[in-house]
C-alpha cells in the first residue's frame, strides 16, 4: 500500500453506499507519485514517493524548508 514519505498519507477506508444502502467495504488510495527533487544544499537530487499535495508544497518552498517546517530530516525519509 502506498504511503507518502513526506506527509505520511496512507489509504483511507469506508463504505460503498449504493441506492439499496447495502454497505460494502472499500478503500481510497492517496495520489502518490515518484518525485525527484534537486537539493542545492546537498548538491544532488533526492528520489521520493510523495503525494501530489506534498509535491506542490515542496515545489513552492523547497525540500529543506518543507522538512524543517514539519520537523523532519532527510534521514527520516529512508
Biopython code that builds the backbone (N, CA, C, O; Angstrom):
import numpy as np
from Bio.PDB.StructureBuilder import StructureBuilder

atoms = [
    (1, "UNK", "N", (0.830, -1.171, 0.000)),
    (1, "UNK", "CA", (0.000, 0.000, 0.000)),
    (1, "UNK", "C", (0.881, 1.242, 0.000)),
    (1, "UNK", "O", (1.887, 1.317, 0.705)),
    (2, "UNK", "N", (0.483, 2.188, -0.791)),
    (2, "UNK", "CA", (1.284, 3.388, -0.960)),
    (2, "UNK", "C", (1.171, 4.292, 0.264)),
    (2, "UNK", "O", (0.100, 4.453, 0.849)),
    (3, "UNK", "N", (2.309, 4.876, 0.629)),
    (3, "UNK", "CA", (2.329, 5.829, 1.724)),
    (3, "UNK", "C", (3.292, 6.950, 1.360)),
    (3, "UNK", "O", (4.395, 6.695, 0.875)),
    (4, "UNK", "N", (2.879, 8.182, 1.590)),
    (4, "UNK", "CA", (3.704, 9.342, 1.284)),
    (4, "UNK", "C", (4.851, 9.435, 2.286)),
    (4, "UNK", "O", (4.631, 9.352, 3.494)),
    (5, "UNK", "N", (6.077, 9.609, 1.784)),
    (5, "UNK", "CA", (7.235, 9.711, 2.661)),
    (5, "UNK", "C", (7.282, 11.053, 3.385)),
    (5, "UNK", "O", (7.922, 11.157, 4.431)),
    (6, "UNK", "N", (6.629, 12.070, 2.863)),
    (6, "UNK", "CA", (6.685, 13.397, 3.468)),
    (6, "UNK", "C", (5.542, 13.643, 4.448)),
    (6, "UNK", "O", (5.769, 14.136, 5.553)),
    (7, "UNK", "N", (4.325, 13.306, 4.055)),
    (7, "UNK", "CA", (3.176, 13.602, 4.899)),
    (7, "UNK", "C", (2.686, 12.410, 5.692)),
    (7, "UNK", "O", (1.988, 12.582, 6.690)),
    (8, "UNK", "N", (3.038, 11.198, 5.270)),
    (8, "UNK", "CA", (2.552, 10.005, 5.947)),
    (8, "UNK", "C", (1.156, 9.598, 5.518)),
    (8, "UNK", "O", (0.552, 8.711, 6.122)),
    (9, "UNK", "N", (0.634, 10.247, 4.470)),
    (9, "UNK", "CA", (-0.697, 9.894, 3.992)),
    (9, "UNK", "C", (-0.713, 8.440, 3.532)),
    (9, "UNK", "O", (0.194, 7.984, 2.835)),
    (10, "UNK", "N", (-1.756, 7.724, 3.933)),
    (10, "UNK", "CA", (-1.934, 6.343, 3.529)),
    (10, "UNK", "C", (-3.359, 6.140, 3.061)),
    (10, "UNK", "O", (-4.108, 7.106, 2.915)),
    (11, "UNK", "N", (-3.742, 4.903, 2.824)),
    (11, "UNK", "CA", (-5.104, 4.647, 2.360)),
    (11, "UNK", "C", (-6.137, 4.968, 3.442)),
    (11, "UNK", "O", (-5.870, 4.842, 4.637)),
    (12, "UNK", "N", (-7.317, 5.383, 2.993)),
    (12, "UNK", "CA", (-8.440, 5.613, 3.894)),
    (12, "UNK", "C", (-9.502, 4.564, 3.610)),
    (12, "UNK", "O", (-9.612, 4.078, 2.484)),
    (13, "UNK", "N", (-10.276, 4.217, 4.616)),
    (13, "UNK", "CA", (-11.250, 3.151, 4.490)),
    (13, "UNK", "C", (-12.648, 3.682, 4.760)),
    (13, "UNK", "O", (-12.832, 4.626, 5.529)),
    (14, "UNK", "N", (-13.629, 3.063, 4.118)),
    (14, "UNK", "CA", (-15.012, 3.465, 4.316)),
    (14, "UNK", "C", (-15.940, 2.460, 3.658)),
    (14, "UNK", "O", (-15.563, 1.311, 3.428)),
    (15, "UNK", "N", (-17.154, 2.898, 3.355)),
    (15, "UNK", "CA", (-18.164, 2.024, 2.778)),
    (15, "UNK", "C", (-18.617, 2.530, 1.420)),
    (15, "UNK", "O", (-18.731, 3.737, 1.204)),
    (16, "UNK", "N", (-18.878, 1.595, 0.499)),
    (16, "UNK", "CA", (-19.650, 1.906, -0.699)),
    (16, "UNK", "C", (-21.110, 1.950, -0.274)),
    (16, "UNK", "O", (-21.561, 1.094, 0.486)),
    (17, "UNK", "N", (-21.844, 2.932, -0.752)),
    (17, "UNK", "CA", (-23.251, 3.045, -0.391)),
    (17, "UNK", "C", (-24.086, 3.210, -1.655)),
    (17, "UNK", "O", (-24.324, 4.342, -2.077)),
    (18, "UNK", "N", (-24.539, 2.123, -2.272)),
    (18, "UNK", "CA", (-25.387, 2.234, -3.453)),
    (18, "UNK", "C", (-26.823, 2.610, -3.072)),
    (18, "UNK", "O", (-27.129, 2.851, -1.905)),
    (19, "UNK", "N", (-27.673, 2.651, -4.062)),
    (19, "UNK", "CA", (-29.071, 3.049, -3.854)),
    (19, "UNK", "C", (-29.772, 2.137, -2.851)),
    (19, "UNK", "O", (-30.651, 2.582, -2.113)),
    (20, "UNK", "N", (-29.389, 0.873, -2.824)),
    (20, "UNK", "CA", (-30.029, -0.080, -1.909)),
    (20, "UNK", "C", (-29.549, 0.093, -0.472)),
    (20, "UNK", "O", (-30.090, -0.544, 0.431)),
    (21, "UNK", "N", (-28.546, 0.942, -0.239)),
    (21, "UNK", "CA", (-27.966, 1.223, 1.071)),
    (21, "UNK", "C", (-27.220, 0.032, 1.664)),
    (21, "UNK", "O", (-26.935, 0.019, 2.862)),
    (22, "UNK", "N", (-26.900, -0.966, 0.842)),
    (22, "UNK", "CA", (-26.109, -2.124, 1.280)),
    (22, "UNK", "C", (-24.650, -1.691, 1.379)),
    (22, "UNK", "O", (-24.046, -1.330, 0.370)),
    (23, "UNK", "N", (-24.073, -1.723, 2.586)),
    (23, "UNK", "CA", (-22.720, -1.240, 2.813)),
    (23, "UNK", "C", (-21.708, -2.344, 2.501)),
    (23, "UNK", "O", (-21.806, -3.454, 3.023)),
    (24, "UNK", "N", (-20.745, -2.029, 1.652)),
    (24, "UNK", "CA", (-19.616, -2.915, 1.409)),
    (24, "UNK", "C", (-18.345, -2.098, 1.603)),
    (24, "UNK", "O", (-18.292, -0.919, 1.252)),
    (25, "UNK", "N", (-17.326, -2.733, 2.163)),
    (25, "UNK", "CA", (-16.095, -2.021, 2.490)),
    (25, "UNK", "C", (-15.300, -1.689, 1.229)),
    (25, "UNK", "O", (-15.304, -2.440, 0.254)),
    (26, "UNK", "N", (-14.622, -0.552, 1.276)),
    (26, "UNK", "CA", (-13.731, -0.145, 0.188)),
    (26, "UNK", "C", (-12.637, 0.730, 0.760)),
    (26, "UNK", "O", (-12.685, 1.118, 1.927)),
    (27, "UNK", "N", (-11.632, 1.045, -0.081)),
    (27, "UNK", "CA", (-10.580, 1.950, 0.363)),
    (27, "UNK", "C", (-10.228, 2.928, -0.741)),
    (27, "UNK", "O", (-10.381, 2.644, -1.929)),
    (28, "UNK", "N", (-9.753, 4.089, -0.311)),
    (28, "UNK", "CA", (-9.302, 5.137, -1.200)),
    (28, "UNK", "C", (-7.798, 5.264, -1.058)),
    (28, "UNK", "O", (-7.288, 5.419, 0.052)),
    (29, "UNK", "N", (-7.081, 5.201, -2.178)),
    (29, "UNK", "CA", (-5.625, 5.343, -2.162)),
    (29, "UNK", "C", (-5.254, 6.809, -2.365)),
    (29, "UNK", "O", (-5.895, 7.493, -3.163)),
    (30, "UNK", "N", (-4.233, 7.310, -1.663)),
    (30, "UNK", "CA", (-3.775, 8.676, -1.922)),
    (30, "UNK", "C", (-3.052, 8.740, -3.259)),
    (30, "UNK", "O", (-2.565, 7.724, -3.753)),
    (31, "UNK", "N", (-2.982, 9.921, -3.839)),
    (31, "UNK", "CA", (-2.342, 10.116, -5.135)),
    (31, "UNK", "C", (-0.830, 10.231, -4.920)),
    (31, "UNK", "O", (-0.294, 11.332, -4.793)),
    (32, "UNK", "N", (-0.149, 9.079, -4.881)),
    (32, "UNK", "CA", (1.289, 9.012, -4.624)),
    (32, "UNK", "C", (2.029, 8.924, -5.959)),
    (32, "UNK", "O", (1.680, 8.122, -6.825)),
    (33, "UNK", "N", (3.050, 9.756, -6.107)),
    (33, "UNK", "CA", (3.850, 9.787, -7.327)),
    (33, "UNK", "C", (5.321, 9.665, -6.970)),
    (33, "UNK", "O", (5.734, 10.047, -5.875)),
    (34, "UNK", "N", (6.115, 9.129, -7.899)),
    (34, "UNK", "CA", (7.564, 9.150, -7.741)),
    (34, "UNK", "C", (8.032, 10.544, -8.110)),
    (34, "UNK", "O", (7.611, 11.097, -9.125)),
    (35, "UNK", "N", (8.899, 11.110, -7.293)),
    (35, "UNK", "CA", (9.234, 12.524, -7.382)),
    (35, "UNK", "C", (10.728, 12.690, -7.169)),
    (35, "UNK", "O", (11.268, 12.206, -6.174)),
    (36, "UNK", "N", (11.395, 13.359, -8.077)),
    (36, "UNK", "CA", (12.814, 13.650, -7.944)),
    (36, "UNK", "C", (12.961, 15.149, -7.758)),
    (36, "UNK", "O", (12.453, 15.937, -8.556)),
    (37, "UNK", "N", (13.657, 15.538, -6.702)),
    (37, "UNK", "CA", (13.836, 16.960, -6.396)),
    (37, "UNK", "C", (15.321, 17.227, -6.180)),
    (37, "UNK", "O", (16.019, 16.440, -5.539)),
    (38, "UNK", "N", (15.791, 18.337, -6.717)),
    (38, "UNK", "CA", (17.182, 18.741, -6.545)),
    (38, "UNK", "C", (17.312, 19.525, -5.251)),
    (38, "UNK", "O", (16.545, 20.456, -5.006)),
    (39, "UNK", "N", (18.284, 19.151, -4.418)),
    (39, "UNK", "CA", (18.537, 19.835, -3.149)),
    (39, "UNK", "C", (19.854, 20.588, -3.287)),
    (39, "UNK", "O", (20.916, 19.968, -3.242)),
    (40, "UNK", "N", (19.814, 21.926, -3.456)),
    (40, "UNK", "CA", (21.043, 22.689, -3.671)),
    (40, "UNK", "C", (22.011, 22.622, -2.484)),
    (40, "UNK", "O", (23.225, 22.701, -2.670)),
    (41, "UNK", "N", (21.479, 22.477, -1.265)),
    (41, "UNK", "CA", (22.335, 22.406, -0.087)),
    (41, "UNK", "C", (23.228, 21.165, -0.102)),
    (41, "UNK", "O", (24.347, 21.186, 0.411)),
    (42, "UNK", "N", (22.716, 20.078, -0.701)),
    (42, "UNK", "CA", (23.485, 18.839, -0.799)),
    (42, "UNK", "C", (24.201, 18.707, -2.131)),
    (42, "UNK", "O", (25.150, 17.933, -2.259)),
    (43, "UNK", "N", (23.748, 19.464, -3.123)),
    (43, "UNK", "CA", (24.332, 19.391, -4.451)),
    (43, "UNK", "C", (23.966, 18.126, -5.201)),
    (43, "UNK", "O", (24.722, 17.683, -6.065)),
    (44, "UNK", "N", (22.813, 17.532, -4.888)),
    (44, "UNK", "CA", (22.383, 16.311, -5.571)),
    (44, "UNK", "C", (20.865, 16.221, -5.578)),
    (44, "UNK", "O", (20.175, 17.032, -4.961)),
    (45, "UNK", "N", (20.360, 15.217, -6.287)),
    (45, "UNK", "CA", (18.924, 15.001, -6.333)),
    (45, "UNK", "C", (18.536, 13.922, -5.335)),
    (45, "UNK", "O", (19.347, 13.078, -4.954)),
    (46, "UNK", "N", (17.273, 13.971, -4.920)),
    (46, "UNK", "CA", (16.718, 13.002, -3.976)),
    (46, "UNK", "C", (15.437, 12.462, -4.582)),
    (46, "UNK", "O", (14.592, 13.230, -5.043)),
    (47, "UNK", "N", (15.287, 11.122, -4.584)),
    (47, "UNK", "CA", (14.068, 10.497, -5.090)),
    (47, "UNK", "C", (13.134, 10.215, -3.920)),
    (47, "UNK", "O", (13.550, 9.684, -2.891)),
    (48, "UNK", "N", (11.861, 10.580, -4.096)),
    (48, "UNK", "CA", (10.855, 10.409, -3.053)),
    (48, "UNK", "C", (9.594, 9.809, -3.630)),
    (48, "UNK", "O", (9.352, 9.893, -4.834)),
    (49, "UNK", "N", (8.778, 9.195, -2.760)),
    (49, "UNK", "CA", (7.397, 8.858, -3.086)),
    (49, "UNK", "C", (6.545, 9.844, -2.306)),
    (49, "UNK", "O", (6.472, 9.768, -1.079)),
    (50, "UNK", "N", (5.906, 10.765, -3.004)),
    (50, "UNK", "CA", (5.196, 11.842, -2.317)),
    (50, "UNK", "C", (3.796, 12.013, -2.889)),
    (50, "UNK", "O", (3.554, 11.731, -4.062)),
    (51, "UNK", "N", (2.879, 12.478, -2.049)),
    (51, "UNK", "CA", (1.547, 12.817, -2.520)),
    (51, "UNK", "C", (1.645, 14.088, -3.353)),
    (51, "UNK", "O", (2.585, 14.868, -3.200)),
    (52, "UNK", "N", (0.687, 14.288, -4.218)),
    (52, "UNK", "CA", (0.721, 15.457, -5.100)),
    (52, "UNK", "C", (0.609, 16.749, -4.305)),
    (52, "UNK", "O", (1.170, 17.766, -4.711)),
    (53, "UNK", "N", (-0.102, 16.732, -3.181)),
    (53, "UNK", "CA", (-0.182, 17.929, -2.345)),
    (53, "UNK", "C", (1.188, 18.268, -1.769)),
    (53, "UNK", "O", (1.573, 19.437, -1.731)),
    (54, "UNK", "N", (1.928, 17.250, -1.319)),
    (54, "UNK", "CA", (3.266, 17.484, -0.781)),
    (54, "UNK", "C", (4.217, 17.942, -1.884)),
    (54, "UNK", "O", (5.083, 18.782, -1.641)),
    (55, "UNK", "N", (4.063, 17.397, -3.100)),
    (55, "UNK", "CA", (4.913, 17.799, -4.222)),
    (55, "UNK", "C", (4.731, 19.280, -4.537)),
    (55, "UNK", "O", (5.705, 19.984, -4.801)),
    (56, "UNK", "N", (3.499, 19.749, -4.510)),
    (56, "UNK", "CA", (3.222, 21.156, -4.795)),
    (56, "UNK", "C", (3.868, 22.057, -3.749)),
    (56, "UNK", "O", (4.422, 23.104, -4.084)),
    (57, "UNK", "N", (3.799, 21.652, -2.480)),
    (57, "UNK", "CA", (4.388, 22.449, -1.414)),
    (57, "UNK", "C", (5.904, 22.466, -1.524)),
    (57, "UNK", "O", (6.522, 23.513, -1.334)),
    (58, "UNK", "N", (6.518, 21.316, -1.831)),
    (58, "UNK", "CA", (7.968, 21.242, -1.986)),
    (58, "UNK", "C", (8.412, 22.102, -3.164)),
    (58, "UNK", "O", (9.431, 22.787, -3.078)),
    (59, "UNK", "N", (7.659, 22.075, -4.261)),
    (59, "UNK", "CA", (7.989, 22.929, -5.409)),
    (59, "UNK", "C", (7.898, 24.408, -5.055)),
    (59, "UNK", "O", (8.637, 25.230, -5.597)),
    (60, "UNK", "N", (6.996, 24.738, -4.149)),
    (60, "UNK", "CA", (6.775, 26.139, -3.791)),
    (60, "UNK", "C", (7.835, 26.666, -2.828)),
    (60, "UNK", "O", (8.373, 27.753, -3.039)),
    (61, "UNK", "N", (8.149, 25.893, -1.752)),
    (61, "UNK", "CA", (9.052, 26.423, -0.727)),
    (61, "UNK", "C", (10.400, 25.716, -0.670)),
    (61, "UNK", "O", (11.315, 26.210, -0.012)),
    (62, "UNK", "N", (10.548, 24.582, -1.336)),
    (62, "UNK", "CA", (11.811, 23.839, -1.308)),
    (62, "UNK", "C", (11.768, 22.694, -0.313)),
    (62, "UNK", "O", (11.023, 22.733, 0.666)),
    (63, "UNK", "N", (12.571, 21.679, -0.572)),
    (63, "UNK", "CA", (12.539, 20.481, 0.265)),
    (63, "UNK", "C", (13.067, 20.753, 1.669)),
    (63, "UNK", "O", (12.452, 20.322, 2.644)),
    (64, "UNK", "N", (14.182, 21.452, 1.795)),
    (64, "UNK", "CA", (14.757, 21.700, 3.108)),
    (64, "UNK", "C", (13.806, 22.514, 3.985)),
    (64, "UNK", "O", (13.651, 22.215, 5.169)),
    (65, "UNK", "N", (13.172, 23.533, 3.418)),
    (65, "UNK", "CA", (12.220, 24.341, 4.180)),
    (65, "UNK", "C", (11.003, 23.507, 4.585)),
    (65, "UNK", "O", (10.491, 23.655, 5.695)),
    (66, "UNK", "N", (10.541, 22.632, 3.691)),
    (66, "UNK", "CA", (9.397, 21.762, 3.996)),
    (66, "UNK", "C", (9.742, 20.813, 5.148)),
    (66, "UNK", "O", (8.948, 20.638, 6.072)),
    (67, "UNK", "N", (10.925, 20.203, 5.088)),
    (67, "UNK", "CA", (11.328, 19.278, 6.141)),
    (67, "UNK", "C", (11.479, 19.993, 7.478)),
    (67, "UNK", "O", (11.061, 19.470, 8.511)),
    (68, "UNK", "N", (12.073, 21.188, 7.466)),
    (68, "UNK", "CA", (12.246, 21.962, 8.691)),
    (68, "UNK", "C", (10.897, 22.350, 9.293)),
    (68, "UNK", "O", (10.710, 22.288, 10.508)),
    (69, "UNK", "N", (9.957, 22.751, 8.429)),
    (69, "UNK", "CA", (8.627, 23.158, 8.879)),
    (69, "UNK", "C", (7.880, 22.013, 9.560)),
    (69, "UNK", "O", (7.125, 22.235, 10.507)),
    (70, "UNK", "N", (8.093, 20.773, 9.069)),
    (70, "UNK", "CA", (7.384, 19.613, 9.605)),
    (70, "UNK", "C", (8.223, 18.794, 10.584)),
    (70, "UNK", "O", (7.811, 17.709, 10.995)),
    (71, "UNK", "N", (9.395, 19.304, 10.959)),
    (71, "UNK", "CA", (10.214, 18.628, 11.950)),
    (71, "UNK", "C", (10.829, 17.327, 11.463)),
    (71, "UNK", "O", (11.023, 16.404, 12.253)),
    (72, "UNK", "N", (11.141, 17.239, 10.168)),
    (72, "UNK", "CA", (11.730, 16.037, 9.587)),
    (72, "UNK", "C", (13.152, 16.313, 9.126)),
    (72, "UNK", "O", (13.566, 17.466, 9.010)),
    (73, "UNK", "N", (13.894, 15.246, 8.866)),
    (73, "UNK", "CA", (15.210, 15.352, 8.241)),
    (73, "UNK", "C", (15.240, 14.395, 7.064)),
    (73, "UNK", "O", (14.346, 13.563, 6.907)),
    (74, "UNK", "N", (16.280, 14.516, 6.228)),
    (74, "UNK", "CA", (16.412, 13.608, 5.096)),
    (74, "UNK", "C", (16.608, 12.174, 5.560)),
    (74, "UNK", "O", (16.211, 11.248, 4.853)),
    (75, "UNK", "N", (17.205, 11.963, 6.720)),
    (75, "UNK", "CA", (17.389, 10.618, 7.242)),
    (75, "UNK", "C", (16.049, 9.973, 7.600)),
    (75, "UNK", "O", (15.912, 8.752, 7.525)),
    (76, "UNK", "N", (15.069, 10.775, 7.984)),
    (76, "UNK", "CA", (13.741, 10.244, 8.331)),
    (76, "UNK", "C", (13.016, 9.701, 7.115)),
    (76, "UNK", "O", (12.108, 8.884, 7.265)),
    (77, "UNK", "N", (13.384, 10.124, 5.922)),
    (77, "UNK", "CA", (12.663, 9.740, 4.720)),
    (77, "UNK", "C", (13.047, 8.365, 4.204)),
    (77, "UNK", "O", (12.328, 7.808, 3.373)),
    (78, "UNK", "N", (14.138, 7.805, 4.659)),
    (78, "UNK", "CA", (14.560, 6.495, 4.155)),
    (78, "UNK", "C", (13.916, 5.364, 4.882)),
    (78, "UNK", "O", (14.174, 4.202, 4.569)),
]
sb = StructureBuilder()
sb.init_structure("model")
sb.init_model(0)
sb.init_chain("A")
sb.init_seg("    ")
for serial, (resi, resn, name, xyz) in enumerate(atoms, 1):
    if name == "N":
        sb.init_residue(resn, " ", resi, " ")
    sb.init_atom(name, np.array(xyz, "f"), 0.0, 1.0, " ", f" {name:<3s}", serial, name[0])
structure = sb.get_structure()
